[in-house]
Structures are given as C-alpha cells and as structure tokens.
Amino acid sequence: MDTLSYKTQSAKKEEVERKWYVVDAEGEVVGRLCTKIAAVLRGKHKPSYTPHVDCGDHVIVINAGKVRFTGNKISQKEYQTYSGYPGGQKSTSAKEMLDKHPIRVVERAVKGMLPKNRLGRRMYKKLHVYEGAEHPHEAQQPEPFNF
C-alpha cells in the first residue's frame, strides 16, 4: 500500500520573489486603502504566505495627498506624539496632518497594521509613499495593483 505524505511548504527568505506594485491613492478612503497595502507588504496575497518570513512585495503609493476620510474624521481624528518629557504630548488634527504632511497619514496607518517586531520593521521598509503622481522607481517596472 502506498502512503501519501502531504507536507506544507514554507517559504524561505532566499526563495521569495518580490514584485513592485503602484497604488494610486487619489479619492481612496485611508483605512480601506491601507489595509490592502499592509496585506501586500506582509505577502498575504500570495499562496506561499508564511507568517514568520517576510514574503511581501514593494508598494509605491502615489497621490497620497488626495486621500480622503469618511464621516467627521477629517476634523475629529487626532494624531498624538509624545516626546517622553513632562508636557511633551502634542496632538494634530487629521486635516492639519493632511495639509502639512500628507505622506505621514498613509505611512502611520499602514505601520499600525503591520506586526510590531523586527519582521514588521523590515516589511515597513518596502513601503514608498509620494505626495504627487511622480515616483523615482520606473527602473523596477512596477505594475498597477488591482484590489
């Protein structure tokens, strides 16, 4: 009698093939867009996804200054930073952040959705966000990512 042995294939970091994707953020809702970006950075869109290996792809986000918030978040949502010193807590509204630093809105949202460890920091480095429609990654031949 022949016995069948099905073994789960785990991806190894040397075998992972990385692609480059371009995402146009114009008119997209911040949270919904960033969940999809975080999944691509982790590699969850691939059948070879392995939780303990960085098997994600590079993501280029263009038009980050044209993202939108739903409801009253544009005026009510606050981004907080703390320096560690007494009285060193600062808060910025979403409207102010979108006007002054639109790239940070997308970057902070995606970073919060990635693992909080060495692996997550490595995944975060594959995110490239630009305010306008131009990006310097044409040599990598990025393809548009369809959600």
C-alpha angles and dihedrals in degrees: 000000000000116000119211119218117197112188124187111242113227119201117240121212092239092054098048114113113208125209130192121234132189119213121192107213096188110134093354123135109249100229097043092047095047095050089058092046091050091051091053092047089052093046096239091138091066126083089224093061112149118182097218096046128072098236098152130119134240115267124201114196116198129187092027089158091066099059118121140215125219127231117355095328093111089068103024104041114093131196112211130201128183124198095198093247125108108272090013097121115115129181130197128191121238091246092054092046092049091051098045105028111012092165091062092058092064095036094053093046093051094042090055090056096053126083115278098233142073091292092053092050090052091050092049091058089066091065115097115184126187129183097217136039095269126088133173096228101091091118090065090058096227118201125214113261114229114206 
